[in-house]
Amino acid sequence: MSNKILVWVDAGLIQFGIAKYLKKIYDCELFAIYDFNHHIKKSFLNQKLIDFKKEWYYWDHVLNIKQKPDVEYLKSFEQRYNINLCSITITDRVFNEHNNWYIFSRDEILRILELECKFFENVLESSEPNFLIIKVTDFHRSHLLERMCRSKGIKVLMLETSRLGYRSTISEEANEIDYFESMQSTNDKITFSELRENIKKYDRYKQAKSLRSGGFNFPMWEKIKSSLYWMIKTFDKEYRMGYDHFGLTRFNVIAVRFSNAIKRSYRSSYIDSALARKVKNEKFVYYPLTVEPERTLSISAPFYMDQLEMIRNIARSIPVDFKLYVKEHYGMKYRHWRPISYYKTIMDLPNVTLIHPSLSNVELIKNCSIVFVITGTAGLEAAYYGKPSIIFGHTSYDSLPSVHKIENLEDLPKIIRTCLDEKVNPSDVASLVKIIENVSFDFDIYEMNNKIEDRFHAGGFLISNKMPMDILDSFLEENKTTFEMLANEHVKKIKQHDIYKNKQNV
């Protein structure tokens, strides 16, 4: 019997391309949930590129949110699926302080959840999938579906960047290595210098800097043309019915865009004048700030989203002869940086130095004593330089003996002092890197995202209003080799799951 596969398709389009070529090489029934604005929906309604058994448009099922929510149903849902709905929704950027347009009431959020849960239950009952193909989840709606699937034993095939630059992986859960306990480790003798030489080709920071966002480096006339088209054609009554567009008006969108441009310029000047650019000859521990809003906080570590409080906790836990260096993330330029008051709050802490985003992470890691991260890759990179790390969320590298996960904040001072005397074994790190190499493959998600945004979404400035199928098909054919490779990697992962399922049944 052929497998049934549910595919989550959004404006990023990668999973749509995977589905097209998967159907050519693998005997399966495909189902799709579409998550994009109604204008693009119209382009996909009669698409002939992929023979989906059934298709659903997510936004058709989350209307009429002004009705009273059925709280008893939601309580029952939480029990049946073992899912905490509040931790999924309240941290979503649509429902928290990062939404510039609208403040949702409790009843509105619960009503949206009720509609989503009932919709997803209907989809899963009618399609009975064995697998879910999805990108790494970044909004509560896709994360909710992923959690529901895992609760029901439906294997999730989540495509995400690897901890090694320019490589990607497919796993059941973000920041996870499937079947890690069965992976073969190595005991090869290696030095830290040899280790760093081996991984030079996996420069994740260089890769990340190639990612474009918000239309940066896209011609101004293209942005103006896209903005005019959005105001005239896209911004209609049906567009405003989507809850993520509540509160939008043509005027406030223009005003916020203009305001953000001013904020970016003003804050950038402050950052250049006030933040430190050098590492002093002193003992310090290092905490790189995480971009906000970002799924690494909202989904991977929802209880550690307040980074100011994190910094205070670290600052009050380090030995008296140490300082804490906090570095701003260069990616915040795409979010018009943080408020100046945020930076001043950090700099007012007497044992904290705020570092300019241009300073090399490598230089900071090489000279620090401990690296602190929530779920970021800097904790793994610390191990490349023989430095221990302290993490606050789950990561795919927390099996390393030199990585310490905080379970109780009151233990932080004690764990810091333990780490200061710790020696990192390069062979442990090399063994984990080898495992990550084995479970990943050459695919630069950032490069593909850039291609898709340049072709269809004004360089990431605005989601397209149109998606002609002939143009989409041409794009997929131009990148056929890549999408065929991705389809084959998904088949490999399906077969891996089948093998382990059969072993468990023996």
PyMOL commands that set and color helices and strands:
alter all, ss='L'
color gray80, all
select helices_A, chain A and resi 14-25+38-44+58-61+71-81+85-89+106-127+140-151+180-182+192-198+200-202+204-209+220-234+237-240+243-245+250-274+295-298+302-304+307-315+330-335+340-347+361-367+378-384+409-420+426-439+445-456+458-460+469-478+480-505
alter helices_A, ss='H'
color red, helices_A
select strands_A, chain A and resi 3-10+28-35+54-57+131-135+155-161+167-171+284-288+323-327+352-355+371-373+389-391+403-405+440-442
alter strands_A, ss='S'
color yellow, strands_A
deselect
rebuild
show_as cartoon
